[in-house]
Amino acid sequence: MGLVVLIIIYWIAVAVMFFVGLVMLIVKSSNNLPLKPALTLLIISVIMLVIGAGACAIMLSGLGGMH
């Protein structure tokens, strides 16, 4: 039960970070402001997406070594 809650919170955090970064990118590019914070947030969210998807795949395949 606790692991499921943590997984859901993790995926919500990834989605929120991605959408905030995307909105920041659009707003800052239209106002000719520096894009580095928005790009950093997008890159971090994509890295978290890849790590989370890999962790879910390992847990679902049963190769996690936790048993």
PDB file of N, CA, C and O in Angstrom:
ATOM      1  N   MET A   1       0.824  -1.192   0.000  1.00  0.00           N
ATOM      2  CA  MET A   1       0.000   0.000   0.000  1.00  0.00           C
ATOM      3  C   MET A   1       0.866   1.253   0.000  1.00  0.00           C
ATOM      4  O   MET A   1       0.614   2.190  -0.757  1.00  0.00           O
ATOM      5  N   GLY A   2       1.891   1.265   0.856  1.00  0.00           N
ATOM      6  CA  GLY A   2       2.755   2.434   0.955  1.00  0.00           C
ATOM      7  C   GLY A   2       3.552   2.674  -0.311  1.00  0.00           C
ATOM      8  O   GLY A   2       3.782   3.820  -0.699  1.00  0.00           O
ATOM      9  N   LEU A   3       3.981   1.578  -0.967  1.00  0.00           N
ATOM     10  CA  LEU A   3       4.746   1.710  -2.203  1.00  0.00           C
ATOM     11  C   LEU A   3       3.898   2.277  -3.324  1.00  0.00           C
ATOM     12  O   LEU A   3       4.380   3.062  -4.140  1.00  0.00           O
ATOM     13  N   VAL A   4       2.642   1.884  -3.364  1.00  0.00           N
ATOM     14  CA  VAL A   4       1.737   2.396  -4.397  1.00  0.00           C
ATOM     15  C   VAL A   4       1.533   3.895  -4.231  1.00  0.00           C
ATOM     16  O   VAL A   4       1.514   4.633  -5.216  1.00  0.00           O
ATOM     17  N   VAL A   5       1.383   4.341  -3.009  1.00  0.00           N
ATOM     18  CA  VAL A   5       1.206   5.766  -2.741  1.00  0.00           C
ATOM     19  C   VAL A   5       2.450   6.542  -3.155  1.00  0.00           C
ATOM     20  O   VAL A   5       2.345   7.614  -3.751  1.00  0.00           O
ATOM     21  N   LEU A   6       3.628   6.004  -2.842  1.00  0.00           N
ATOM     22  CA  LEU A   6       4.862   6.672  -3.230  1.00  0.00           C
ATOM     23  C   LEU A   6       5.020   6.743  -4.747  1.00  0.00           C
ATOM     24  O   LEU A   6       5.482   7.754  -5.277  1.00  0.00           O
ATOM     25  N   ILE A   7       4.642   5.685  -5.438  1.00  0.00           N
ATOM     26  CA  ILE A   7       4.728   5.671  -6.897  1.00  0.00           C
ATOM     27  C   ILE A   7       3.787   6.714  -7.492  1.00  0.00           C
ATOM     28  O   ILE A   7       4.156   7.428  -8.425  1.00  0.00           O
ATOM     29  N   ILE A   8       2.581   6.800  -6.957  1.00  0.00           N
ATOM     30  CA  ILE A   8       1.617   7.782  -7.468  1.00  0.00           C
ATOM     31  C   ILE A   8       2.117   9.207  -7.218  1.00  0.00           C
ATOM     32  O   ILE A   8       2.013  10.062  -8.097  1.00  0.00           O
ATOM     33  N   ILE A   9       2.656   9.464  -6.031  1.00  0.00           N
ATOM     34  CA  ILE A   9       3.197  10.787  -5.724  1.00  0.00           C
ATOM     35  C   ILE A   9       4.370  11.114  -6.651  1.00  0.00           C
ATOM     36  O   ILE A   9       4.504  12.248  -7.108  1.00  0.00           O
ATOM     37  N   TYR A  10       5.215  10.123  -6.925  1.00  0.00           N
ATOM     38  CA  TYR A  10       6.365  10.324  -7.811  1.00  0.00           C
ATOM     39  C   TYR A  10       5.901  10.719  -9.212  1.00  0.00           C
ATOM     40  O   TYR A  10       6.425  11.674  -9.787  1.00  0.00           O
ATOM     41  N   TRP A  11       4.921   9.993  -9.770  1.00  0.00           N
ATOM     42  CA  TRP A  11       4.463  10.291 -11.126  1.00  0.00           C
ATOM     43  C   TRP A  11       3.728  11.625 -11.194  1.00  0.00           C
ATOM     44  O   TRP A  11       3.803  12.324 -12.204  1.00  0.00           O
ATOM     45  N   ILE A  12       3.020  11.979 -10.126  1.00  0.00           N
ATOM     46  CA  ILE A  12       2.373  13.298 -10.090  1.00  0.00           C
ATOM     47  C   ILE A  12       3.440  14.392 -10.070  1.00  0.00           C
ATOM     48  O   ILE A  12       3.301  15.405 -10.755  1.00  0.00           O
ATOM     49  N   ALA A  13       4.498  14.193  -9.291  1.00  0.00           N
ATOM     50  CA  ALA A  13       5.576  15.184  -9.240  1.00  0.00           C
ATOM     51  C   ALA A  13       6.252  15.327 -10.599  1.00  0.00           C
ATOM     52  O   ALA A  13       6.570  16.441 -11.017  1.00  0.00           O
ATOM     53  N   VAL A  14       6.473  14.219 -11.288  1.00  0.00           N
ATOM     54  CA  VAL A  14       7.085  14.277 -12.621  1.00  0.00           C
ATOM     55  C   VAL A  14       6.182  15.050 -13.577  1.00  0.00           C
ATOM     56  O   VAL A  14       6.661  15.904 -14.322  1.00  0.00           O
ATOM     57  N   ALA A  15       4.889  14.763 -13.564  1.00  0.00           N
ATOM     58  CA  ALA A  15       3.954  15.445 -14.466  1.00  0.00           C
ATOM     59  C   ALA A  15       3.881  16.932 -14.164  1.00  0.00           C
ATOM     60  O   ALA A  15       3.876  17.749 -15.085  1.00  0.00           O
ATOM     61  N   VAL A  16       3.823  17.297 -12.888  1.00  0.00           N
ATOM     62  CA  VAL A  16       3.751  18.709 -12.511  1.00  0.00           C
ATOM     63  C   VAL A  16       5.023  19.441 -12.932  1.00  0.00           C
ATOM     64  O   VAL A  16       4.956  20.546 -13.469  1.00  0.00           O
ATOM     65  N   MET A  17       6.179  18.826 -12.689  1.00  0.00           N
ATOM     66  CA  MET A  17       7.437  19.467 -13.082  1.00  0.00           C
ATOM     67  C   MET A  17       7.512  19.654 -14.594  1.00  0.00           C
ATOM     68  O   MET A  17       7.985  20.687 -15.068  1.00  0.00           O
ATOM     69  N   PHE A  18       7.050  18.663 -15.352  1.00  0.00           N
ATOM     70  CA  PHE A  18       7.098  18.767 -16.802  1.00  0.00           C
ATOM     71  C   PHE A  18       6.200  19.893 -17.298  1.00  0.00           C
ATOM     72  O   PHE A  18       6.622  20.712 -18.115  1.00  0.00           O
ATOM     73  N   PHE A  19       4.965  19.937 -16.810  1.00  0.00           N
ATOM     74  CA  PHE A  19       4.041  20.963 -17.275  1.00  0.00           C
ATOM     75  C   PHE A  19       4.446  22.369 -16.819  1.00  0.00           C
ATOM     76  O   PHE A  19       4.275  23.330 -17.570  1.00  0.00           O
ATOM     77  N   VAL A  20       4.978  22.499 -15.609  1.00  0.00           N
ATOM     78  CA  VAL A  20       5.464  23.801 -15.155  1.00  0.00           C
ATOM     79  C   VAL A  20       6.644  24.247 -16.014  1.00  0.00           C
ATOM     80  O   VAL A  20       6.726  25.413 -16.399  1.00  0.00           O
ATOM     81  N   GLY A  21       7.549  23.334 -16.313  1.00  0.00           N
ATOM     82  CA  GLY A  21       8.672  23.665 -17.174  1.00  0.00           C
ATOM     83  C   GLY A  21       8.231  24.044 -18.570  1.00  0.00           C
ATOM     84  O   GLY A  21       8.793  24.958 -19.173  1.00  0.00           O
ATOM     85  N   LEU A  22       7.227  23.352 -19.091  1.00  0.00           N
ATOM     86  CA  LEU A  22       6.711  23.661 -20.421  1.00  0.00           C
ATOM     87  C   LEU A  22       6.050  25.037 -20.451  1.00  0.00           C
ATOM     88  O   LEU A  22       6.263  25.811 -21.384  1.00  0.00           O
ATOM     89  N   VAL A  23       5.254  25.339 -19.436  1.00  0.00           N
ATOM     90  CA  VAL A  23       4.603  26.652 -19.359  1.00  0.00           C
ATOM     91  C   VAL A  23       5.658  27.746 -19.198  1.00  0.00           C
ATOM     92  O   VAL A  23       5.572  28.791 -19.843  1.00  0.00           O
ATOM     93  N   MET A  24       6.648  27.510 -18.343  1.00  0.00           N
ATOM     94  CA  MET A  24       7.720  28.490 -18.167  1.00  0.00           C
ATOM     95  C   MET A  24       8.456  28.722 -19.477  1.00  0.00           C
ATOM     96  O   MET A  24       8.791  29.861 -19.804  1.00  0.00           O
ATOM     97  N   LEU A  25       8.710  27.667 -20.225  1.00  0.00           N
ATOM     98  CA  LEU A  25       9.405  27.781 -21.502  1.00  0.00           C
ATOM     99  C   LEU A  25       8.616  28.635 -22.484  1.00  0.00           C
ATOM    100  O   LEU A  25       9.183  29.494 -23.159  1.00  0.00           O
ATOM    101  N   ILE A  26       7.322  28.404 -22.564  1.00  0.00           N
ATOM    102  CA  ILE A  26       6.474  29.170 -23.479  1.00  0.00           C
ATOM    103  C   ILE A  26       6.411  30.634 -23.068  1.00  0.00           C
ATOM    104  O   ILE A  26       6.558  31.525 -23.904  1.00  0.00           O
ATOM    105  N   VAL A  27       6.193  30.883 -21.778  1.00  0.00           N
ATOM    106  CA  VAL A  27       6.060  32.260 -21.300  1.00  0.00           C
ATOM    107  C   VAL A  27       7.376  33.022 -21.449  1.00  0.00           C
ATOM    108  O   VAL A  27       7.389  34.155 -21.930  1.00  0.00           O
ATOM    109  N   LYS A  28       8.473  32.405 -21.041  1.00  0.00           N
ATOM    110  CA  LYS A  28       9.762  33.099 -21.105  1.00  0.00           C
ATOM    111  C   LYS A  28      10.229  33.305 -22.536  1.00  0.00           C
ATOM    112  O   LYS A  28      10.876  34.309 -22.835  1.00  0.00           O
ATOM    113  N   SER A  29       9.911  32.368 -23.428  1.00  0.00           N
ATOM    114  CA  SER A  29      10.335  32.561 -24.811  1.00  0.00           C
ATOM    115  C   SER A  29       9.508  33.661 -25.490  1.00  0.00           C
ATOM    116  O   SER A  29      10.016  34.369 -26.360  1.00  0.00           O
ATOM    117  N   SER A  30       8.252  33.804 -25.101  1.00  0.00           N
ATOM    118  CA  SER A  30       7.438  34.865 -25.696  1.00  0.00           C
ATOM    119  C   SER A  30       7.809  36.246 -25.151  1.00  0.00           C
ATOM    120  O   SER A  30       7.564  37.257 -25.809  1.00  0.00           O
ATOM    121  N   ASN A  31       8.399  36.290 -23.948  1.00  0.00           N
ATOM    122  CA  ASN A  31       8.810  37.569 -23.350  1.00  0.00           C
ATOM    123  C   ASN A  31      10.298  37.847 -23.535  1.00  0.00           C
ATOM    124  O   ASN A  31      10.815  38.815 -22.979  1.00  0.00           O
ATOM    125  N   ASN A  32      10.987  37.022 -24.300  1.00  0.00           N
ATOM    126  CA  ASN A  32      12.434  37.169 -24.551  1.00  0.00           C
ATOM    127  C   ASN A  32      13.250  37.183 -23.263  1.00  0.00           C
ATOM    128  O   ASN A  32      14.174  37.983 -23.112  1.00  0.00           O
ATOM    129  N   LEU A  33      12.905  36.299 -22.342  1.00  0.00           N
ATOM    130  CA  LEU A  33      13.644  36.159 -21.091  1.00  0.00           C
ATOM    131  C   LEU A  33      14.542  34.923 -21.191  1.00  0.00           C
ATOM    132  O   LEU A  33      14.351  34.096 -22.082  1.00  0.00           O
ATOM    133  N   PRO A  34      15.522  34.787 -20.286  1.00  0.00           N
ATOM    134  CA  PRO A  34      16.397  33.607 -20.322  1.00  0.00           C
ATOM    135  C   PRO A  34      15.605  32.306 -20.127  1.00  0.00           C
ATOM    136  O   PRO A  34      14.711  32.230 -19.285  1.00  0.00           O
ATOM    137  N   LEU A  35      15.946  31.305 -20.910  1.00  0.00           N
ATOM    138  CA  LEU A  35      15.206  30.050 -20.889  1.00  0.00           C
ATOM    139  C   LEU A  35      15.857  28.975 -20.026  1.00  0.00           C
ATOM    140  O   LEU A  35      15.308  27.880 -19.900  1.00  0.00           O
ATOM    141  N   LYS A  36      17.007  29.257 -19.431  1.00  0.00           N
ATOM    142  CA  LYS A  36      17.750  28.223 -18.712  1.00  0.00           C
ATOM    143  C   LYS A  36      16.948  27.575 -17.571  1.00  0.00           C
ATOM    144  O   LYS A  36      16.978  26.349 -17.464  1.00  0.00           O
ATOM    145  N   PRO A  37      16.232  28.322 -16.712  1.00  0.00           N
ATOM    146  CA  PRO A  37      15.472  27.645 -15.643  1.00  0.00           C
ATOM    147  C   PRO A  37      14.385  26.710 -16.188  1.00  0.00           C
ATOM    148  O   PRO A  37      14.165  25.627 -15.646  1.00  0.00           O
ATOM    149  N   ALA A  38      13.718  27.129 -17.248  1.00  0.00           N
ATOM    150  CA  ALA A  38      12.664  26.295 -17.817  1.00  0.00           C
ATOM    151  C   ALA A  38      13.251  25.041 -18.457  1.00  0.00           C
ATOM    152  O   ALA A  38      12.706  23.948 -18.302  1.00  0.00           O
ATOM    153  N   LEU A  39      14.356  25.196 -19.172  1.00  0.00           N
ATOM    154  CA  LEU A  39      14.995  24.038 -19.799  1.00  0.00           C
ATOM    155  C   LEU A  39      15.550  23.079 -18.751  1.00  0.00           C
ATOM    156  O   LEU A  39      15.486  21.862 -18.926  1.00  0.00           O
ATOM    157  N   THR A  40      16.094  23.621 -17.664  1.00  0.00           N
ATOM    158  CA  THR A  40      16.596  22.775 -16.577  1.00  0.00           C
ATOM    159  C   THR A  40      15.466  21.953 -15.970  1.00  0.00           C
ATOM    160  O   THR A  40      15.633  20.760 -15.716  1.00  0.00           O
ATOM    161  N   LEU A  41      14.331  22.577 -15.738  1.00  0.00           N
ATOM    162  CA  LEU A  41      13.187  21.874 -15.168  1.00  0.00           C
ATOM    163  C   LEU A  41      12.684  20.788 -16.119  1.00  0.00           C
ATOM    164  O   LEU A  41      12.334  19.693 -15.678  1.00  0.00           O
ATOM    165  N   LEU A  42      12.648  21.080 -17.402  1.00  0.00           N
ATOM    166  CA  LEU A  42      12.225  20.073 -18.381  1.00  0.00           C
ATOM    167  C   LEU A  42      13.202  18.903 -18.438  1.00  0.00           C
ATOM    168  O   LEU A  42      12.779  17.748 -18.498  1.00  0.00           O
ATOM    169  N   ILE A  43      14.491  19.186 -18.419  1.00  0.00           N
ATOM    170  CA  ILE A  43      15.493  18.119 -18.471  1.00  0.00           C
ATOM    171  C   ILE A  43      15.407  17.243 -17.229  1.00  0.00           C
ATOM    172  O   ILE A  43      15.484  16.019 -17.331  1.00  0.00           O
ATOM    173  N   ILE A  44      15.249  17.853 -16.063  1.00  0.00           N
ATOM    174  CA  ILE A  44      15.124  17.081 -14.821  1.00  0.00           C
ATOM    175  C   ILE A  44      13.885  16.196 -14.855  1.00  0.00           C
ATOM    176  O   ILE A  44      13.934  15.040 -14.433  1.00  0.00           O
ATOM    177  N   SER A  45      12.773  16.733 -15.354  1.00  0.00           N
ATOM    178  CA  SER A  45      11.547  15.933 -15.388  1.00  0.00           C
ATOM    179  C   SER A  45      11.674  14.772 -16.377  1.00  0.00           C
ATOM    180  O   SER A  45      11.135  13.694 -16.127  1.00  0.00           O
ATOM    181  N   VAL A  46      12.371  14.972 -17.484  1.00  0.00           N
ATOM    182  CA  VAL A  46      12.567  13.863 -18.432  1.00  0.00           C
ATOM    183  C   VAL A  46      13.484  12.794 -17.826  1.00  0.00           C
ATOM    184  O   VAL A  46      13.244  11.599 -18.001  1.00  0.00           O
ATOM    185  N   ILE A  47      14.524  13.219 -17.119  1.00  0.00           N
ATOM    186  CA  ILE A  47      15.398  12.252 -16.443  1.00  0.00           C
ATOM    187  C   ILE A  47      14.611  11.469 -15.402  1.00  0.00           C
ATOM    188  O   ILE A  47      14.764  10.252 -15.297  1.00  0.00           O
ATOM    189  N   MET A  48      13.767  12.157 -14.626  1.00  0.00           N
ATOM    190  CA  MET A  48      12.933  11.462 -13.634  1.00  0.00           C
ATOM    191  C   MET A  48      11.960  10.506 -14.308  1.00  0.00           C
ATOM    192  O   MET A  48      11.680   9.432 -13.777  1.00  0.00           O
ATOM    193  N   LEU A  49      11.441  10.885 -15.470  1.00  0.00           N
ATOM    194  CA  LEU A  49      10.538  10.008 -16.219  1.00  0.00           C
ATOM    195  C   LEU A  49      11.247   8.724 -16.629  1.00  0.00           C
ATOM    196  O   LEU A  49      10.696   7.633 -16.479  1.00  0.00           O
ATOM    197  N   VAL A  50      12.459   8.848 -17.144  1.00  0.00           N
ATOM    198  CA  VAL A  50      13.212   7.668 -17.587  1.00  0.00           C
ATOM    199  C   VAL A  50      13.564   6.773 -16.402  1.00  0.00           C
ATOM    200  O   VAL A  50      13.424   5.553 -16.486  1.00  0.00           O
ATOM    201  N   ILE A  51      14.016   7.366 -15.302  1.00  0.00           N
ATOM    202  CA  ILE A  51      14.368   6.580 -14.117  1.00  0.00           C
ATOM    203  C   ILE A  51      13.129   5.895 -13.543  1.00  0.00           C
ATOM    204  O   ILE A  51      13.181   4.720 -13.180  1.00  0.00           O
ATOM    205  N   GLY A  52      12.022   6.624 -13.462  1.00  0.00           N
ATOM    206  CA  GLY A  52      10.792   6.043 -12.923  1.00  0.00           C
ATOM    207  C   GLY A  52      10.242   4.936 -13.788  1.00  0.00           C
ATOM    208  O   GLY A  52       9.765   3.924 -13.275  1.00  0.00           O
ATOM    209  N   ALA A  53      10.304   5.116 -15.106  1.00  0.00           N
ATOM    210  CA  ALA A  53       9.818   4.063 -16.009  1.00  0.00           C
ATOM    211  C   ALA A  53      10.689   2.825 -15.898  1.00  0.00           C
ATOM    212  O   ALA A  53      10.183   1.703 -15.927  1.00  0.00           O
ATOM    213  N   GLY A  54      11.988   3.020 -15.771  1.00  0.00           N
ATOM    214  CA  GLY A  54      12.887   1.876 -15.600  1.00  0.00           C
ATOM    215  C   GLY A  54      12.639   1.150 -14.289  1.00  0.00           C
ATOM    216  O   GLY A  54      12.656  -0.080 -14.244  1.00  0.00           O
ATOM    217  N   ALA A  55      12.410   1.904 -13.225  1.00  0.00           N
ATOM    218  CA  ALA A  55      12.138   1.284 -11.926  1.00  0.00           C
ATOM    219  C   ALA A  55      10.821   0.514 -11.960  1.00  0.00           C
ATOM    220  O   ALA A  55      10.722  -0.580 -11.404  1.00  0.00           O
ATOM    221  N   CYS A  56       9.805   1.091 -12.618  1.00  0.00           N
ATOM    222  CA  CYS A  56       8.526   0.385 -12.727  1.00  0.00           C
ATOM    223  C   CYS A  56       8.671  -0.889 -13.555  1.00  0.00           C
ATOM    224  O   CYS A  56       8.080  -1.917 -13.227  1.00  0.00           O
ATOM    225  N   ALA A  57       9.448  -0.820 -14.614  1.00  0.00           N
ATOM    226  CA  ALA A  57       9.650  -2.004 -15.442  1.00  0.00           C
ATOM    227  C   ALA A  57      10.365  -3.104 -14.667  1.00  0.00           C
ATOM    228  O   ALA A  57      10.027  -4.281 -14.802  1.00  0.00           O
ATOM    229  N   ILE A  58      11.346  -2.728 -13.859  1.00  0.00           N
ATOM    230  CA  ILE A  58      12.057  -3.728 -13.062  1.00  0.00           C
ATOM    231  C   ILE A  58      11.119  -4.341 -12.015  1.00  0.00           C
ATOM    232  O   ILE A  58      11.125  -5.553 -11.802  1.00  0.00           O
ATOM    233  N   MET A  59      10.315  -3.493 -11.365  1.00  0.00           N
ATOM    234  CA  MET A  59       9.401  -4.034 -10.353  1.00  0.00           C
ATOM    235  C   MET A  59       8.343  -4.934 -10.976  1.00  0.00           C
ATOM    236  O   MET A  59       7.999  -5.968 -10.405  1.00  0.00           O
ATOM    237  N   LEU A  60       7.827  -4.556 -12.131  1.00  0.00           N
ATOM    238  CA  LEU A  60       6.796  -5.364 -12.766  1.00  0.00           C
ATOM    239  C   LEU A  60       7.335  -6.662 -13.350  1.00  0.00           C
ATOM    240  O   LEU A  60       6.609  -7.652 -13.445  1.00  0.00           O
ATOM    241  N   SER A  61       8.610  -6.660 -13.740  1.00  0.00           N
ATOM    242  CA  SER A  61       9.183  -7.881 -14.317  1.00  0.00           C
ATOM    243  C   SER A  61       9.631  -8.866 -13.241  1.00  0.00           C
ATOM    244  O   SER A  61       9.875 -10.036 -13.534  1.00  0.00           O
ATOM    245  N   GLY A  62       9.736  -8.408 -12.030  1.00  0.00           N
ATOM    246  CA  GLY A  62      10.121  -9.307 -10.934  1.00  0.00           C
ATOM    247  C   GLY A  62      11.618  -9.470 -10.797  1.00  0.00           C
ATOM    248  O   GLY A  62      12.068 -10.394 -10.121  1.00  0.00           O
ATOM    249  N   LEU A  63      12.404  -8.607 -11.415  1.00  0.00           N
ATOM    250  CA  LEU A  63      13.868  -8.724 -11.347  1.00  0.00           C
ATOM    251  C   LEU A  63      14.464  -7.805 -10.298  1.00  0.00           C
ATOM    252  O   LEU A  63      15.681  -7.623 -10.269  1.00  0.00           O
ATOM    253  N   GLY A  64      13.660  -7.231  -9.450  1.00  0.00           N
ATOM    254  CA  GLY A  64      14.127  -6.232  -8.508  1.00  0.00           C
ATOM    255  C   GLY A  64      15.048  -6.744  -7.425  1.00  0.00           C
ATOM    256  O   GLY A  64      15.768  -5.952  -6.819  1.00  0.00           O
ATOM    257  N   GLY A  65      15.054  -8.038  -7.157  1.00  0.00           N
ATOM    258  CA  GLY A  65      15.906  -8.578  -6.124  1.00  0.00           C
ATOM    259  C   GLY A  65      15.415  -8.270  -4.710  1.00  0.00           C
ATOM    260  O   GLY A  65      16.166  -8.428  -3.747  1.00  0.00           O
ATOM    261  N   MET A  66      14.166  -7.833  -4.577  1.00  0.00           N
ATOM    262  CA  MET A  66      13.633  -7.482  -3.266  1.00  0.00           C
ATOM    263  C   MET A  66      12.966  -8.684  -2.588  1.00  0.00           C
ATOM    264  O   MET A  66      12.439  -8.550  -1.484  1.00  0.00           O
ATOM    265  N   HIS A  67      12.981  -9.824  -3.216  1.00  0.00           N
ATOM    266  CA  HIS A  67      12.308 -10.978  -2.619  1.00  0.00           C
ATOM    267  C   HIS A  67      13.250 -12.095  -2.363  1.00  0.00           C
ATOM    268  O   HIS A  67      12.843 -13.143  -1.862  1.00  0.00           O
TER     269      HIS A  67
END
